[in-house]
């Protein structure tokens, strides 16, 4: 999109590089240079695999245990 979002993408990459966000979350972003590419990437999107080491995994497990019958 003409580089419009380049500063935002650089900011997100900086957050990842400095440890403020997990690379898994950055990998969730769909980035494309044109509309057709964006639509194709959205159509074929598969989220990154969750692992026990992923941030939030412990919280999700505790939440699931708290609401289990």
C-alpha positions as CSV (number, residue, x, y, z in Angstrom):
1,X,0.0,0.0,0.0
2,X,2.7,2.4,-1.0
3,X,4.7,1.9,2.2
4,X,1.9,3.5,4.3
5,X,2.2,0.9,7.0
6,X,6.0,0.5,7.0
7,X,6.4,2.6,10.2
8,X,3.9,0.5,12.0
9,X,5.5,-2.7,10.8
10,X,8.9,-1.4,11.9
11,X,7.5,-0.5,15.3
12,X,6.0,-4.1,15.7
13,X,9.4,-5.6,14.6
14,X,11.1,-3.4,17.2
15,X,8.8,-4.6,19.9
16,X,9.6,-8.2,18.9
17,X,13.3,-7.6,18.7
18,X,13.3,-6.0,22.2
19,X,11.2,-8.8,23.7
20,X,8.1,-6.7,24.3
21,X,6.0,-9.1,22.2
22,X,6.4,-12.7,21.3
23,X,7.4,-13.5,17.7
24,X,4.3,-15.7,17.4
25,X,2.1,-12.7,17.6
26,X,4.1,-10.9,15.0
27,X,3.7,-13.9,12.7
28,X,-0.1,-13.5,13.0
29,X,0.0,-10.3,11.0
30,X,-1.1,-10.5,7.4
31,X,1.1,-8.2,5.3
32,X,0.8,-7.7,1.6
33,X,1.7,-5.2,-1.1
34,X,-1.6,-5.2,-3.0
35,X,-5.2,-6.0,-2.5
36,X,-5.2,-9.3,-4.5
37,X,-2.2,-10.6,-2.5
38,X,-3.9,-9.5,0.8
39,X,-7.1,-11.3,-0.1
40,X,-5.2,-14.5,-1.0
41,X,-3.2,-14.4,2.2
42,X,-6.4,-13.9,4.2
43,X,-8.1,-16.8,2.4
44,X,-5.2,-19.2,3.1
45,X,-4.2,-17.9,6.6
46,X,-3.4,-20.4,9.2
47,X,-2.4,-19.2,12.7
48,X,1.0,-20.2,14.1
49,X,0.9,-23.3,16.2
50,X,0.4,-22.8,19.9
51,X,2.9,-24.3,22.1
52,X,3.0,-24.7,25.9
53,X,5.8,-22.2,25.8
54,X,3.6,-19.5,24.2
55,X,2.8,-16.5,26.2
56,X,-0.7,-16.8,27.6
57,X,-0.6,-20.6,27.5
58,X,-0.5,-20.8,31.3
59,X,-3.3,-18.2,31.7
60,X,-5.4,-20.0,29.1
61,X,-4.9,-23.3,31.0
62,X,-5.9,-21.8,34.3
63,X,-8.9,-20.2,32.8
64,X,-10.0,-23.5,31.2
65,X,-9.6,-25.2,34.6
66,X,-11.5,-22.5,36.4
67,X,-14.6,-22.9,34.1
68,X,-14.5,-26.7,33.8
69,X,-17.4,-28.4,35.4
